[in-house]
């Protein structure tokens, strides 16, 4: 496995798992290092204390027996026998494995083995340290007889001068000492392990809580990013819809202008042209034309011009909205319904349910055009039967419905170039609302919704 793969898998782990892994390894290494250090130090201290105790006891026993070592460089027979008797009896005799008394030149002044007495050897490091005035102690877990041994090198001082005149070397059976040392080591390792475990557990609890908090925040942040991504997608979709609506609105405006031009051309313009032709007729220009004939011609021209004026006013009435800036929603709906009743002579039922107090002018115009267009369609295609307008609130949305009890129509028969329903849909959706229409043999229902937030 490549190092990059290992690093990738490691980075994919949670912070808590990474800490538990690395923290566990570091804690074990720290426990081993600290335990080994403390165990070694405790062994040195225990060995030194035990050796000092034994050396003090031995020194108190043999010091009174020794002669003045500054004057006598050898031991006489009396001193030797006294040492033999002292070292071979009592508790000291049972524990002592070896005893030698060294002179500074390396001569063995006394030894429990007579064959070694009087020999000279080079001083090792322990003896040199002892002749410098410092006691030395060594613990060996086994000797030639597989027994634990505590080796002690103790300087012998002249009582009145404090000068080191000899060094006593003695080896002690250390069964009890070994057990005490094992217990001290065991207690040390247990204490270090307990402290390390408690420290690791406390840190783990803190890290786990922090990791849990981080994971929760990461999840919340990820959720917010997802929400923002969704909102961005919705905004992009709405922006596309607005752009398409703007493009279609421009096309519809052009078509609407062409329709107005066609209405003016086919209606008032034709009537005015007819009146103009009648004005140029010979019946009015000839002096021989009877007065009655002239009056009929003038009446015909006046009727043509009056009709043209009525059509122009009708067209203008469809372009210019009533004063709706200061009108509330209920007043607006009542005006729209009243205008339709006056224009068509048909009945329209109006139902209001908790209309909002304030809506924007753009929504007001949209609602007025929606009611006007749908009521005109209901009168034109449904014969004006069962016409009704209803307003209500649903989940914070403003809902306007216009319905009739006519025969309905086939939605697929509506041409794409139709300005009525298509224009309404574009107008409503450009303001963030929705437009729906349902038709059957029992009638037609047109519904628009607008958000209250959008209307303020």
Buried (B, 14 or more C-beta within 10 A) or exposed (E): EEEEEEEEEEEEEEBBEBBBEEBEEEBEEBBBEBBEEBBEEBBEEBBEEBBBEBBEEBBEBBEEBBEEBEEEEBBEEEBBEBBBEBBEEEEBEEBBBBBBBBBBEEBBBBBBEEEEBEEEEEBEEBBBBBBEEEBBBEBEEEBEEEBBBBBBBBBBBBEEEEEBBBBBBBBBBBEEBBEEBEEBBEEBBEEBBEEBEEBBEEBBEEBBEEBEEEEEEEEEEEEEEEEEEEEEEEEEEEEEBBEEBEEBBEEBEEBBEEEBEEBBEEBBBBBBEBBEEBEEEEBBEEEEBEEEEEEEBBEBBEEBBEBBEEBBEEBEEEEEBEEBEEBBBBEBBBBBBEBBBEBBEBEBEBEEEEBBEEBEEBBBBBBBBBBBBBBBBBBEBBBBBBBBBBBBEEEEBBBBBBBBBBBBBEEEEEEEEEBEBBBBBBBBBBBBBBBEBEBEEEBBBBBBBBBBEBBE
